[in-house]
Amino acid sequence: MKASFWFDKWQSREIAFHEGRVNQLLERHVEALNHERGAHIFVPLCGKTRDIAWLLQRGYRVTGAELSKVAVEELFNELGVEPKIKKIDKFEVYIYHDLTVYVGDFFEMTSELLQKVDAIYDRAAFIAMPDAMLTGYCDVLKEITKKAPQLLIGYLYDQNLVAGPPFALSQSRLNTYYGQDYKITQLETIDSNENMKGIAPAQEACWLLCS
């Protein structure tokens, strides 16, 4: 899965992965991260998620990373704000008050760029990665965030019926990539009220990962 795959998705508007409202599992479980106003939350592969506006409204400081410039421009347009844009290393960086988004290759992110992170919110990154990429993704994420706690949301469905992305997310898959570094707790599972790609019945689940 190359970068061009996601560029093409945004250019052709094939963005069914974009959730048009604030994720209800985030609303119900963000407090499990046990952080107060002003905490710094990292959102990898953030797209233009409405969850960012919700986190900002609740006083969090948010940093995102996103490959698609189109997605980030739409994010700030929908927020109704005009960001400052800087060139830092290999990234274009969009900044407005408590929101910073790095546009570029996630695998080029460093802890120096990201600075201290209090928590990670992952709704679209882990499930976007095939197994061939997950080890690298998880290793980079743990390194640049110093293994900050995570609130991770993904779909449960029969992967044999439907090819990803999004890829099915199970406790065993989480254990494979995060089990040595985090205690993994499933907080809630709900019906998604839709079939994955019209074929496989799916549930949406939320996990808390703490080291």
C-alpha positions in Angstrom: 0.0 0.0 0.0 1.8 3.1 -1.3 1.2 6.8 -0.5 -0.4 7.2 -3.9 -3.3 4.9 -2.7 -4.4 7.5 -0.1 -3.7 10.5 -2.4 -5.9 9.0 -5.0 -8.7 8.3 -2.4 -8.8 12.0 -1.5 -8.5 13.3 -5.0 -11.3 11.0 -6.2 -13.4 11.7 -3.1 -13.5 8.0 -2.2 -13.4 8.9 1.5 -16.0 6.6 3.0 -13.5 6.1 5.9 -14.2 9.8 6.8 -16.7 9.8 9.6 -19.1 12.8 9.2 -19.7 13.3 12.9 -17.8 13.1 16.2 -17.1 9.5 17.1 -19.5 8.4 19.8 -16.9 6.1 21.4 -14.5 9.0 21.7 -17.2 11.0 23.4 -17.9 8.3 25.9 -14.4 7.2 26.7 -12.0 10.1 26.3 -11.9 10.5 30.1 -10.3 7.0 30.3 -7.1 8.7 29.2 -7.2 10.5 32.6 -5.9 13.8 31.3 -7.2 17.3 32.1 -7.6 20.4 29.9 -4.4 21.4 28.1 -3.2 17.9 27.6 -1.4 17.2 24.3 -3.1 14.6 22.2 -1.6 13.2 19.0 -3.9 12.0 16.2 -2.0 10.0 13.6 -3.4 9.9 10.0 -6.0 12.4 11.1 -7.6 13.3 7.8 -10.2 16.0 8.4 -11.9 14.2 11.3 -14.5 16.1 13.2 -13.0 14.6 16.3 -10.3 17.2 16.3 -12.8 20.1 16.7 -14.4 18.2 19.5 -11.1 17.7 21.3 -10.2 21.3 20.9 -13.5 22.5 22.2 -12.8 20.5 25.4 -9.5 22.2 25.9 -7.0 19.7 24.6 -4.0 20.7 22.5 -4.0 18.6 19.4 -1.3 17.6 16.9 -2.1 15.6 13.8 -0.2 13.9 11.1 -1.6 13.5 7.6 -0.3 12.5 4.2 -2.9 14.3 2.1 -2.7 18.1 1.8 -6.3 18.1 0.5 -7.5 16.6 3.7 -5.7 19.1 5.9 -6.9 22.1 3.8 -10.5 20.8 4.2 -10.0 20.3 7.9 -9.0 23.9 8.5 -11.7 25.1 6.1 -14.4 23.2 8.0 -13.0 24.6 11.2 -13.4 28.1 9.7 -9.9 29.2 10.6 -6.8 30.3 8.6 -3.7 28.5 9.7 -0.1 29.6 9.5 1.9 27.3 7.2 5.5 26.6 7.8 8.1 24.3 6.3 9.8 22.2 8.9 12.2 19.4 7.8 10.2 17.3 5.3 6.8 18.6 6.4 4.4 21.4 5.7 3.1 22.3 9.1 -0.3 23.9 9.5 -0.7 25.8 12.8 -3.7 27.5 14.4 -3.6 28.1 18.2 -3.8 24.7 19.9 -3.9 22.7 16.6 -0.9 21.7 14.7 -0.9 19.3 11.7 2.1 17.9 10.0 1.5 17.2 6.3 3.8 14.5 5.0 5.0 11.0 5.5 4.2 9.7 9.0 7.2 7.5 9.0 9.4 10.6 8.9 8.0 12.0 12.1 10.3 12.4 15.1 9.9 12.9 18.8 11.7 16.3 18.4 9.0 17.5 15.9 6.1 16.1 18.0 7.4 17.2 21.4 6.0 15.7 24.6 2.7 13.8 24.0 0.3 13.0 26.8 -2.0 10.7 24.9 -2.7 9.2 21.4 -6.1 9.1 19.8 -6.2 6.5 16.9 -9.4 6.0 15.0 -8.2 5.6 11.5 -4.5 4.9 11.5 -4.0 1.3 12.8 -6.9 0.0 10.9 -5.6 1.6 7.7 -2.4 -0.4 7.8 -2.0 -3.9 6.3 0.1 -6.3 8.5 3.1 -5.7 6.3 3.2 -2.1 7.5 2.0 -2.3 11.0 5.2 -3.2 12.7 6.9 -0.2 11.3 3.9 2.1 12.1 3.6 0.9 15.7 7.4 1.1 16.2 7.5 4.7 15.0 4.4 5.7 17.0 5.8 4.3 20.2 9.1 5.9 19.6 7.9 9.4 18.9 5.3 9.5 21.7 7.4 7.7 24.3 4.7 5.0 24.5 2.0 7.5 25.6 -1.4 5.9 26.5 -3.8 5.4 23.6 -7.5 5.5 23.0 -7.8 3.2 19.9 -11.0 2.6 17.9 -11.5 0.1 15.1 -13.9 -2.4 13.5 -14.6 -6.0 14.3 -15.7 -8.1 11.3 -14.8 -11.2 9.3 -11.7 -10.3 7.3 -12.2 -13.4 5.2 -15.3 -11.8 3.8 -13.9 -8.4 2.9 -10.4 -7.2 2.1 -9.3 -4.0 3.8 -8.8 -1.2 4.3 -10.1 -0.6 6.9 -8.6 -3.8 8.3 -10.4 -5.8 10.9 -9.1 -5.1 14.4 -9.2 -7.8 17.1 -7.7 -8.2 20.6 -5.3 -10.7 19.2 -4.1 -8.3 16.5 -3.6 -5.6 19.1 -1.7 -8.1 21.3 0.6 -8.9 18.4 1.7 -5.3 17.8 1.3 -3.7 21.3 1.1 -6.5 23.8 4.7 -6.2 24.9 4.5 -2.5 25.6 0.9 -1.9 26.8 -1.8 -3.3 29.0 -4.8 -3.6 26.6 -8.3 -3.1 27.8 -11.4 -3.3 25.7 -13.8 -0.5 26.9 -16.9 -1.0 24.8 -18.2 -2.6 21.6 -21.2 -1.3 19.7 -23.0 -2.3 16.5 -21.9 -0.1 13.6 -25.4 -0.3 12.0 -23.9 -1.1 8.7 -22.1 -3.9 6.9 -18.4 -3.5 6.0 -18.4 -2.5 2.3 -22.0 -3.8 2.1 -20.9 -7.4 2.9 -19.6 -8.2 6.3 -21.6 -7.3 9.5 -19.4 -5.1 11.6 -19.0 -3.8 15.2 -17.0 -0.8 16.4 -14.8 -1.3 19.4 -12.8 1.0 21.7 -9.6 0.0 23.5 -7.5 1.7 26.1 -3.8 1.0 25.9 -1.6 2.0 28.9 2.0 1.2 29.5 
